[in-house]
Amino acid sequence: SCEVLLWTLASSINPSDFHPAIPNETLPQVMGSDVCGSVIAVESHCTRLKVGDIVWGDIGANVKVAVAGGGNTSTKELGAFGEFSLALETQLSVAPKNLNVLEIASLPKVALTSYKALTWYADALNATGIWAKRPTVLVLGGSGGTGTTGLQLARAFGASEIITTTSPRNFAYCASNGATKLIDYHSENWWDDAVVPADSVDVVYDTVGQSGTGDRAMEKLKRGGYYVTITGQLASRVKEGTHQAFFINSDTNLDNYKMLEDLVKLVEADRLRMKSLRVFDLSEVPLAFNTSQEGHVTGKLVIAVGKDAVQKPTV
């Protein structure tokens, strides 16, 4: 694939940005995965993007790179907190035209993560599978970034009942994103049969990572159901007739453009948004990291990188 140089307009904070696997051999390195930027240069063999395009993508990719002295090492390519950032053309698409750059930058990683979780690992695009029957979906952690997109995509893909865990202060927010049943995790346990009956759920999507989640999810799944976690909390035993999967989005981030184009259609149809944003300046990145690590963020924390989203620099 060809490379594209961007003037970075905005980025965002993701939990996976805290401790990316960056070995000393590849330091120093600019942080930041999500990017919204203006294309200022492309290699001659690029075919989709051109100078002047406003694009979006997740450029946080786990890769192997050559190191001095020979051999290679595993690292995470980043760079979206820089004034200029570099990406593969296959990591980007033209951004939605109905959002400002800050909201655009809030979405790529969490939208791609939930899209992959539900389509790759929970069969959401299978026209003859469980989604054709308007399934019941349980999203664990509905008010964070992946929870926000998980709720909206579950609704867009046709779920009839969408259950989520959150705090009461976020009930209205989660309901606006598609949740039809709200569980206060402070006072109720989703794994209790009185809260969510056994064998009643078609898809469980875990964005929280509480100990024991996999085994508890198995008790809730119907035959033919899917459990997908992005936290690694797998079940010790997979119930007969069900499926489980764990994946890391950054392992699959070099060729996202077709999925980004699908997500653009959902955004421009007003079916996928990030309705809660807190904005930080580039100088406030440490504060933004600390705020994220404190937990209980609703929606996303975004970084205004470019000083002027209208003026385009020359290089």
Buried (B, 14 or more C-beta within 10 A) or exposed (E): BBBBBBBBBBBBBBBBBEEBEBEEBBEEBBBBBBBBBBBBBBEEEBEBBEEEBBBBBBBBBBBEEEBEEEEEBEBBBBBBBBBBBBBBBBBBBBBBEEBEBBBBBBBBBBBBBBBBBBBBBBBBEEEEBBBEEEBBBBBBBBBBBBBBBBBBBBBBBBBEBBBBBBBEEBBEBBBBBBBBBBBBBEEBEBBEEEBBEEEBBBBBBBBBBBEEBBBBBBBBBBEBBBBBBBBEBBBEEBBEEBBBBBBEBBEBBBEBBEBBEBBBEBBEEEBBBBBBBBBBEBEBBEEBBEBBEEEEBBBBBBBBBBEEBEEBEEE
